[in-house]
Amino acid sequence: MHVPAAGKTSETECDICLGELFRDGGCEFKKRLRMMPCSHTFHQSCIWDWLLDDRRCPVCGYAMPSEKRRRVEEEMDSQRLRLARVNIN
């Protein structure tokens, strides 16, 4: 997993995987995105994987409050269950 340099951020790249956030001039989402409370944006799957190991924003170090982290984890579990159901059917 890529660790971004402190204070460096990109508006067009995910600072975790370095992949594009947008395509077609920013008009269309390439992947699902999530914005942290500090306003940094990442691919949903990248930030979820990151938050499993570290509750801080990989760009600025903002510590996600425990309650928000719990809600993110619940949402992740819910989406995993939905994906499992789709794969079974």
TADAJO-V803455 format. One record per residue. N is the residue number from 1. SS is DSSP state (alpha for helix, beta for strand, coil for the rest). OMEGA is omega as a letter, one per 20 degrees, with the letter a starting at -180 (999 if undefined). NEAR is the number of other ideal C-beta (glycine too) atoms within 8 Angstrom. Layout:
BEGIN
N/SS/OMEGA/NEAR  N/SS/OMEGA/NEAR
END
This chain:
BEGIN
1/coil/a/6  2/coil/r/7  3/coil/a/4  4/coil/r/10  5/coil/a/4  6/coil/r/5  7/coil/r/6  8/coil/r/8  9/coil/r/9  10/coil/r/6  11/coil/a/4  12/coil/a/7  13/beta/r/8  14/coil/a/12  15/coil/r/13  16/coil/a/14  17/coil/a/8  18/coil/r/7  19/coil/r/9  20/beta/r/8  21/coil/a/14  22/beta/r/11  23/beta/a/6  24/coil/r/6  25/coil/r/5  26/coil/a/6  27/coil/a/5  28/beta/r/7  29/beta/r/7  30/coil/r/8  31/coil/r/9  32/coil/a/7  33/beta/r/10  34/beta/r/10  35/beta/r/6  36/coil/r/12  37/coil/r/7  38/coil/r/8  39/coil/r/6  40/coil/a/13  41/beta/a/9  42/beta/r/15  43/beta/a/14  44/alpha/a/10  45/alpha/r/8  46/alpha/a/11  47/alpha/r/12  48/alpha/r/11  49/alpha/r/10  50/alpha/a/12  51/alpha/r/12  52/alpha/a/5  53/alpha/a/5  54/coil/a/6  55/coil/a/7  56/beta/r/8  57/coil/a/10  58/coil/a/11  59/coil/a/11  60/coil/r/8  61/coil/r/7  62/coil/r/10  63/beta/r/6  64/coil/r/13  65/coil/a/7  66/alpha/a/7  67/alpha/r/6  68/alpha/r/9  69/alpha/r/11  70/alpha/r/8  71/alpha/r/8  72/alpha/r/11  73/alpha/r/9  74/alpha/r/8  75/alpha/r/8  76/alpha/r/9  77/alpha/a/8  78/alpha/a/8  79/alpha/r/8  80/alpha/r/8  81/alpha/r/8  82/alpha/r/8  83/alpha/r/8  84/alpha/r/8  85/alpha/r/8  86/alpha/a/7  87/alpha/r/6  88/alpha/a/5  89/coil/999/4
END
